[in-house]
Amino acid sequence: MIETLDSSYQSSQMIDHLFANVDVAFVVLNLNREVMLMNRHAERLTGYTQEDMVGKSARVFYEREEDFTEQGQKRYNPDAEYTKEHYVTPYITKQGRRFWGDTQGGAVKGADGKPIYFVAIVTDVTERYQSTLTLNHLHAVTSDRNLDFSERMSRILTLGCEHFELPIGILSRIDDEVYTVEYAKHPENALKGGEVFDLSNTYCFHVFQADDVQQFHHVADSRISSHPCYTAFGLEAYIGSPIFVDGVRYGTLNFSSPDPRRTFTAQDREIIRLLAQWVGHEIARMRDIDELQQAREELERVANTDSLTRLPNRRYLNCEIERHMAHFERFSEPVTIAMVDFDKFKLLNDHYGHAAGDQALIDFATITRNELRKYDLCGRWGGEEFIIVFPNTNISDASLVIERLRQQVMASPVTLDNDQIFFTISIGLSESRKGEETEALIQRADDALYRAKEKGRNCFVTSK
């Protein structure tokens, strides 16, 4: 479609119309890898406007020169074929912030078979990618019995600084109103173990008051802008968690920076809670194998859970479907999956706002917890799509559960500002086949879902 456009103005209008509300970055490049078009999400993600970038090299998006060169050789050259294969690359914004982008793209050819431009589609997976790295690194620390206590604390502080992108990390002990630095990581080595402060002059005072995680991403614009710690040290960003040893408050694990940063997420809060929990166990010298496994499992849950619905996310679903498929190949016990999609979800968002859409997804998650069998698994595949996994279940038995679920969704309106909003779902089901790959099983369910939509929605269709 884009190749038929005969002016940059027409191109801009078309891309703005087609991709304005798409929640992925969409960038079109000419054959010299110079930017032609960017959608609004690409502008928000990179910090560059289309006006900034038109006619300029895409090199500016890449954090590393070698990644730009490598992808040019593999995908963004006239001889390369367009591929759906994804790759994860570190990019950098106009403001200098790194983000990890799940990317696919390559050359798009015209009717004559010759390449006419390149397309790149990028999804920001920074939070998920960093959480996965943190999980892996924490596992390495907890598994290395050659590290002594000081080395473990140093590794934990380094891990936290890297995850939160904050240069200062502190493990403190707090006795009454006395705050003592026990271990510290500081880029200028300005903090040493043994330094003492009045608790009320530290941001950790708020952690102890709340007895929970506290965070400030830009103190100058927050409720604590007059805090003595800000006045004395000018720390703009902070996140801290209490440490408990044998059920008693011991101190805090906290990270900070003189520069403001992006807003902290719920996942950031979970990560620091878990890091602080591990430190507490280590201080008490009571970490055994069970506690190590529990900490790893909890971090795994954070990395595998959708933050809105609290259901398993796509990564976890993929692993579980593959596991059940392997079990089927070995023992011939079938697995059935259902691809579920909300009907006319965009209209729901447009008419009632995104709060209604979010509440619909949350309510659906609650319904699945109540209606599915205890051994079934429902997770969020992406957007308003969900996948339900029925282990040791054929498609006929799964259909009974799905029909019950569909009817319950119809009977369960979303309540928003005293209004009741009814919604429906469409479902496609597929059952495992010998020798079939996981991707094929999912694709058959997706095809069946498409036929359910064509059939009129608010129904389920089994795969062919």
C-alpha positions as CSV (number, residue, x, y, z in Angstrom):
1,M,0.0,0.0,0.0
2,I,2.7,2.5,1.0
3,E,4.6,2.0,-2.4
4,T,1.6,3.7,-4.1
5,L,2.0,6.9,-2.2
6,D,3.5,9.7,-4.3
7,S,4.5,12.3,-1.7
8,S,5.8,12.4,1.9
9,Y,2.7,14.3,2.9
10,Q,0.4,11.5,1.6
11,S,2.7,8.9,3.3
12,S,2.5,10.8,6.7
13,Q,-1.2,11.0,6.5
14,M,-1.6,7.3,5.6
15,I,0.7,6.1,8.4
16,D,-0.9,8.4,10.9
17,H,-4.3,7.0,9.9
18,L,-3.3,3.3,9.8
19,F,-1.0,3.1,12.8
20,A,-1.9,6.0,15.1
21,N,-3.4,3.7,17.8
22,V,-1.2,0.6,17.3
23,D,0.7,-0.2,20.5
24,V,3.9,-1.1,18.7
25,A,6.5,1.1,17.1
26,F,6.3,1.0,13.3
27,V,9.1,2.5,11.2
28,V,9.5,2.6,7.4
29,L,13.0,3.1,5.9
30,N,14.2,3.7,2.4
31,L,16.8,1.4,0.9
32,N,19.6,3.5,2.4
33,R,18.0,2.8,5.8
34,E,16.9,6.4,6.2
35,V,13.6,7.1,8.0
36,M,10.6,7.7,5.8
37,L,7.8,7.2,8.3
38,M,7.2,6.7,12.0
39,N,3.9,6.1,13.8
40,R,3.1,7.8,17.0
41,H,4.1,4.9,19.2
42,A,7.5,5.0,17.6
43,E,7.8,8.7,18.4
44,R,6.8,8.0,22.1
45,L,9.2,5.1,22.4
46,T,12.3,6.7,20.9
47,G,11.7,10.3,21.9
48,Y,12.2,11.4,18.2
49,T,9.4,12.9,16.2
50,Q,8.9,12.0,12.6
51,E,10.0,15.5,11.6
52,D,13.3,14.9,13.6
53,M,14.0,11.7,11.7
54,V,12.8,11.9,8.1
55,G,15.7,11.5,5.8
56,K,18.1,10.6,8.6
57,S,19.8,7.2,9.2
58,A,18.2,4.7,11.5
59,R,21.6,4.3,13.2
60,V,20.6,6.8,15.8
61,F,18.1,4.3,17.2
62,Y,20.7,1.7,18.0
63,E,22.8,1.7,21.2
64,R,25.6,-0.3,19.6
65,E,27.1,0.2,16.1
66,E,27.6,-3.5,15.7
67,D,23.9,-4.2,16.1
68,F,23.1,-1.7,13.4
69,T,25.7,-3.3,11.1
70,E,24.6,-6.9,11.9
71,Q,20.9,-6.3,11.2
72,G,21.8,-4.4,8.0
73,Q,23.6,-7.6,6.8
74,K,20.8,-10.0,7.9
75,R,17.6,-8.1,7.3
76,Y,17.8,-4.5,6.1
77,N,19.5,-4.9,2.7
78,P,17.9,-5.3,-0.8
79,D,18.9,-8.9,-1.0
80,A,17.3,-10.0,2.2
81,E,13.8,-11.5,2.4
82,Y,11.2,-10.1,4.8
83,T,11.0,-12.5,7.9
84,K,8.7,-12.9,10.8
85,E,11.6,-14.0,12.9
86,H,11.9,-11.8,16.1
87,Y,15.1,-10.6,17.6
88,V,15.8,-8.5,20.8
89,T,18.1,-5.5,20.4
90,P,19.1,-2.7,22.8
91,Y,18.0,0.7,21.4
92,I,18.5,4.1,22.8
93,T,16.1,7.1,23.0
94,K,16.8,10.7,22.1
95,Q,17.2,11.3,25.8
96,G,19.8,8.6,26.1
97,R,17.8,5.9,27.9
98,R,18.3,2.4,26.8
99,F,15.4,0.1,26.0
100,W,15.2,-3.4,24.8
101,G,13.1,-3.9,21.6
102,D,11.5,-7.1,20.4
103,T,11.9,-6.5,16.6
104,Q,10.9,-8.0,13.4
105,G,11.1,-6.6,9.9
106,G,13.1,-6.5,6.7
107,A,12.7,-5.6,3.0
108,V,9.3,-5.2,1.4
109,K,9.1,-5.8,-2.3
110,G,6.9,-4.3,-5.0
111,A,4.9,-6.0,-7.7
112,D,8.0,-6.4,-9.8
113,G,9.8,-8.3,-7.0
114,K,12.3,-5.5,-6.3
115,P,12.6,-4.1,-2.8
116,I,11.1,-0.7,-2.3
117,Y,11.6,0.0,1.4
118,F,12.3,-1.6,4.7
119,V,9.9,-2.0,7.6
120,A,10.7,-2.5,11.3
121,I,8.2,-3.3,14.0
122,V,9.4,-2.9,17.6
123,T,7.8,-3.8,20.9
124,D,9.3,-2.4,24.1
125,V,10.2,-5.5,26.3
126,T,12.6,-3.7,28.6
127,E,10.7,-4.6,31.8
128,R,10.3,-8.3,30.9
129,Y,13.9,-8.6,29.6
130,Q,15.4,-6.9,32.6
131,S,13.4,-9.0,35.0
132,T,14.5,-12.2,33.2
133,L,18.1,-11.0,33.5
134,T,17.7,-10.2,37.2
135,L,16.2,-13.7,37.8
136,N,19.1,-15.4,36.0
137,H,21.7,-13.3,37.8
138,L,20.1,-13.8,41.2
139,H,20.0,-17.5,40.6
140,A,23.8,-17.4,39.8
141,V,24.5,-15.5,43.1
142,T,22.4,-17.8,45.3
143,S,23.9,-20.9,43.7
144,D,27.5,-19.9,44.0
145,R,28.7,-21.4,47.3
146,N,32.2,-20.0,46.7
147,L,31.0,-16.5,47.6
148,D,31.3,-15.3,51.2
149,F,28.7,-13.0,52.8
150,S,30.4,-9.8,51.8
151,E,30.8,-10.9,48.2
152,R,27.1,-11.9,48.1
153,M,26.0,-8.5,49.4
154,S,28.2,-6.8,46.9
155,R,26.7,-8.9,44.0
156,I,23.1,-8.1,45.3
157,L,23.8,-4.4,45.4
158,T,25.3,-4.5,41.9
159,L,22.3,-6.5,40.6
160,G,19.9,-4.0,42.1
161,C,21.7,-1.0,40.7
162,E,21.6,-2.6,37.2
163,H,18.0,-3.6,37.4
164,F,16.7,-0.3,38.6
165,E,19.2,1.8,36.6
166,L,20.3,3.6,39.8
167,P,24.0,4.0,40.7
168,I,23.8,4.0,44.5
169,G,22.9,0.9,46.5
170,I,22.8,0.5,50.3
171,L,22.2,-2.2,52.8
172,S,21.4,-0.5,56.1
173,R,20.8,-1.5,59.7
174,I,18.4,0.5,61.7
175,D,18.4,0.6,65.5
176,D,15.7,2.9,66.9
177,E,16.4,6.2,65.0
178,V,20.0,5.4,64.0
179,Y,20.6,4.5,60.4
180,T,24.0,2.7,59.8
181,V,25.4,1.9,56.3
182,E,26.5,-1.8,56.4
183,Y,27.3,-2.3,52.7
184,A,27.2,0.3,49.9
185,K,27.8,0.6,46.2
186,H,28.6,4.1,45.1
187,P,30.1,5.3,41.7
188,E,32.5,7.6,43.6
189,N,33.0,5.4,46.7
190,A,31.6,8.2,48.7
191,L,29.7,5.9,51.1
192,K,31.5,3.4,53.3
193,G,30.3,0.7,55.7
194,G,29.9,2.0,59.2
195,E,28.7,5.5,58.3
196,V,25.9,6.7,60.6
197,F,22.9,9.0,59.9
198,D,19.8,10.1,61.7
199,L,17.0,7.9,60.3
200,S,14.7,10.9,59.9
201,N,17.2,12.4,57.5
202,T,17.0,9.5,55.1
203,Y,14.3,8.4,52.6
204,C,14.3,5.1,54.4
205,F,12.4,6.9,57.2
206,H,9.3,6.6,54.9
207,V,10.0,2.9,54.3
208,F,9.9,2.3,58.1
209,Q,6.8,4.4,58.5
210,A,4.9,2.5,55.8
211,D,6.6,-0.8,56.7
212,D,6.6,-1.5,52.9
213,V,8.3,-0.5,49.7
214,Q,8.5,3.2,48.9
215,Q,9.7,4.8,45.7
216,F,10.1,8.3,44.3
217,H,11.2,8.7,40.7
218,H,11.5,12.5,40.8
219,V,11.7,13.8,44.3
220,A,11.7,17.5,43.2
221,D,8.1,17.0,41.9
222,S,7.0,14.8,44.8
223,R,5.4,15.2,48.3
224,I,8.9,14.9,49.9
225,S,10.6,17.7,47.9
226,S,11.5,19.4,51.2
227,H,13.0,16.3,52.8
228,P,16.4,16.7,54.5
229,C,17.9,14.0,52.4
230,Y,17.0,15.9,49.2
231,T,18.3,19.2,50.7
232,A,21.6,17.6,51.7
233,F,22.3,15.2,48.9
234,G,20.0,16.1,46.0
235,L,18.9,12.5,45.4
236,E,16.1,12.6,42.9
237,A,15.2,8.9,42.5
238,Y,14.8,6.3,45.3
239,I,13.4,2.9,45.9
240,G,13.7,1.0,49.1
241,S,12.3,-2.0,51.0
242,P,12.4,-3.1,54.6
243,I,14.5,-6.1,55.5
244,F,13.2,-8.6,58.1
245,V,15.3,-11.1,59.9
246,D,13.4,-13.8,61.8
247,G,10.3,-11.7,61.5
248,V,11.9,-8.6,63.0
249,R,12.7,-5.4,61.1
250,Y,16.4,-5.2,60.6
251,G,17.0,-2.3,58.1
252,T,16.5,-1.5,54.5
253,L,17.8,-2.4,51.0
254,N,17.6,0.8,48.9
255,F,18.8,2.2,45.6
256,S,19.0,5.9,44.6
257,S,20.3,8.4,42.1
258,P,21.0,12.2,41.8
259,D,19.0,12.1,38.5
260,P,15.3,11.5,38.1
261,R,14.3,8.3,36.2
262,R,11.3,6.7,34.6
263,T,8.3,5.8,36.9
264,F,8.8,2.7,38.9
265,T,6.5,-0.2,38.1
266,A,4.7,-2.8,40.1
267,Q,7.3,-5.3,38.9
268,D,10.1,-3.1,40.3
269,R,8.3,-3.2,43.7
270,E,8.1,-7.0,43.6
271,I,11.8,-7.3,42.6
272,I,13.1,-5.2,45.5
273,R,10.8,-7.0,47.9
274,L,12.3,-10.3,46.8
275,L,15.9,-9.0,46.9
276,A,15.3,-7.6,50.4
277,Q,13.8,-10.9,51.5
278,W,16.8,-12.8,50.2
279,V,19.2,-10.4,52.1
280,G,17.2,-11.0,55.3
281,H,17.5,-14.7,55.0
282,E,21.2,-14.4,54.3
283,I,21.8,-12.2,57.3
284,A,20.0,-14.7,59.5
285,R,22.2,-17.5,58.1
286,M,19.0,-19.5,57.8
287,R,18.8,-19.9,54.1
288,D,18.3,-23.5,53.2
289,I,17.5,-25.2,49.9
290,D,13.8,-24.8,50.3
291,E,14.1,-21.0,50.9
292,L,16.4,-20.7,47.9
293,Q,13.9,-22.5,45.7
294,Q,11.0,-20.4,47.1
295,A,12.8,-17.2,46.3
296,R,13.6,-18.4,42.7
297,E,10.0,-19.5,42.2
298,E,8.7,-16.2,43.4
299,L,11.0,-14.3,41.0
300,E,9.9,-16.6,38.3
301,R,6.2,-15.8,39.1
302,V,7.0,-12.1,38.7
303,A,8.6,-12.6,35.3
304,N,5.8,-14.9,34.1
305,T,2.7,-12.9,35.3
306,D,0.7,-10.3,33.4
307,S,0.7,-7.2,35.6
308,L,-3.0,-6.2,34.8
309,T,-4.9,-9.5,35.1
310,R,-2.4,-11.4,37.4
311,L,-2.7,-14.3,35.0
312,P,0.3,-16.1,33.5
313,N,1.7,-14.2,30.5
314,R,2.6,-15.4,27.0
315,R,6.1,-16.5,28.0
316,Y,4.8,-18.9,30.6
317,L,1.9,-20.1,28.4
318,N,4.4,-21.1,25.7
319,C,6.4,-23.1,28.1
320,E,3.4,-24.9,29.6
321,I,1.9,-25.7,26.2
322,E,5.3,-27.1,25.0
323,R,5.5,-29.2,28.2
324,H,2.0,-30.7,27.7
325,M,2.7,-31.4,24.1
326,A,5.8,-33.3,25.1
327,H,3.7,-35.3,27.6
328,F,1.2,-36.0,24.8
329,E,3.9,-37.3,22.5
330,R,5.1,-39.7,25.2
331,F,1.9,-40.8,26.9
332,S,-0.8,-40.0,24.2
333,E,-2.8,-38.0,26.8
334,P,-4.3,-35.2,24.7
335,V,-4.1,-31.5,25.4
336,T,-6.6,-29.0,24.1
337,I,-6.1,-25.2,23.9
338,A,-8.6,-22.4,23.4
339,M,-7.8,-19.1,21.9
340,V,-10.2,-16.5,23.4
341,D,-10.7,-13.0,22.1
342,F,-13.1,-10.2,23.3
343,D,-15.7,-9.2,20.7
344,K,-15.5,-5.6,19.5
345,F,-13.0,-4.7,22.3
346,K,-11.9,-1.5,20.5
347,L,-15.4,-0.2,20.5
348,L,-15.6,-0.9,24.2
349,N,-12.4,1.2,24.8
350,D,-13.5,3.9,22.4
351,H,-16.9,4.3,24.0
352,Y,-16.3,3.8,27.7
353,G,-12.5,4.5,27.9
354,H,-9.6,2.3,28.6
355,A,-10.6,1.9,32.3
356,A,-13.6,-0.1,31.1
357,G,-11.4,-2.2,28.8
358,D,-9.0,-2.9,31.6
359,Q,-11.8,-3.8,34.0
360,A,-13.3,-6.2,31.5
361,L,-9.9,-8.0,31.2
362,I,-9.6,-8.1,35.0
363,D,-13.2,-9.4,35.4
364,F,-12.6,-12.1,32.8
365,A,-9.5,-13.3,34.7
366,T,-11.7,-13.6,37.8
367,I,-14.4,-15.5,35.9
368,T,-11.8,-18.0,34.6
369,R,-10.5,-18.6,38.1
370,N,-14.1,-19.5,39.2
371,E,-15.2,-21.4,36.1
372,L,-12.2,-23.4,35.0
373,R,-11.2,-26.7,36.5
374,K,-8.3,-26.5,39.0
375,Y,-5.9,-28.2,36.6
376,D,-6.8,-25.9,33.6
377,L,-4.6,-22.9,32.9
378,C,-5.7,-19.5,31.6
379,G,-3.2,-16.8,30.6
380,R,-3.1,-13.6,28.7
381,W,-1.7,-14.0,25.3
382,G,-1.6,-10.3,24.4
383,G,-4.0,-7.4,24.2
384,E,-7.5,-8.8,24.7
385,E,-6.5,-12.3,23.7
386,F,-6.2,-15.2,26.1
387,I,-5.2,-18.8,25.8
388,I,-6.7,-21.6,28.0
389,V,-4.9,-24.9,28.3
390,F,-6.8,-28.1,29.1
391,P,-4.4,-30.8,30.1
392,N,-5.3,-34.4,29.5
393,T,-8.5,-33.2,27.8
394,N,-9.9,-33.9,24.4
395,I,-11.7,-31.2,22.4
396,S,-15.1,-32.5,23.1
397,D,-14.7,-32.3,26.9
398,A,-13.0,-28.9,26.6
399,S,-15.9,-27.6,24.6
400,L,-18.2,-28.2,27.6
401,V,-16.1,-26.1,29.8
402,I,-15.7,-23.4,27.1
403,E,-19.5,-23.1,26.6
404,R,-20.0,-22.7,30.3
405,L,-17.4,-20.0,30.4
406,R,-18.9,-18.2,27.4
407,Q,-22.3,-18.1,29.0
408,Q,-20.9,-16.9,32.3
409,V,-19.1,-14.0,30.5
410,M,-22.3,-12.9,28.9
411,A,-24.0,-13.0,32.3
412,S,-21.2,-11.0,34.1
413,P,-21.3,-7.3,33.0
414,V,-18.5,-4.9,33.9
415,T,-19.6,-2.3,36.5
416,L,-18.1,1.1,35.9
417,D,-19.4,4.3,37.6
418,N,-22.7,2.5,38.3
419,D,-23.1,1.5,34.6
420,Q,-23.3,-2.1,33.6
421,I,-21.4,-2.9,30.4
422,F,-22.1,-6.3,28.8
423,F,-19.5,-8.0,26.6
424,T,-19.0,-11.3,24.8
425,I,-16.1,-13.5,23.7
426,S,-15.3,-15.6,20.7
427,I,-13.2,-18.8,21.0
428,G,-11.3,-21.2,18.8
429,L,-10.3,-24.6,20.0
430,S,-7.6,-27.1,18.8
431,E,-6.5,-30.5,20.1
432,S,-3.0,-31.9,19.9
433,R,-2.0,-34.1,17.0
434,K,1.0,-36.6,16.9
435,G,4.1,-35.0,15.5
436,E,2.6,-31.5,15.5
437,E,4.7,-28.5,16.7
438,T,3.4,-26.2,19.4
439,E,3.2,-23.3,17.0
440,A,0.9,-25.3,14.7
441,L,-1.4,-26.2,17.6
442,I,-1.7,-22.5,18.5
443,Q,-2.2,-21.5,14.9
444,R,-5.1,-23.9,14.4
445,A,-6.8,-22.5,17.5
446,D,-6.2,-19.0,16.1
447,D,-7.7,-20.0,12.7
448,A,-10.7,-21.4,14.5
449,L,-11.1,-18.2,16.5
450,Y,-11.1,-16.3,13.2
451,R,-13.9,-18.5,11.9
452,A,-15.8,-17.8,15.1
453,K,-15.5,-14.1,14.4
454,E,-16.8,-14.6,10.9
455,K,-19.6,-16.8,12.2
456,G,-21.0,-13.8,14.1
457,R,-18.9,-13.7,17.3
458,N,-20.1,-14.8,20.8
459,C,-19.5,-18.5,19.9
460,F,-16.7,-21.1,19.7
461,V,-15.4,-23.0,16.8
462,T,-13.3,-26.2,16.8
463,S,-10.3,-26.5,14.5
464,K,-10.2,-28.5,11.4
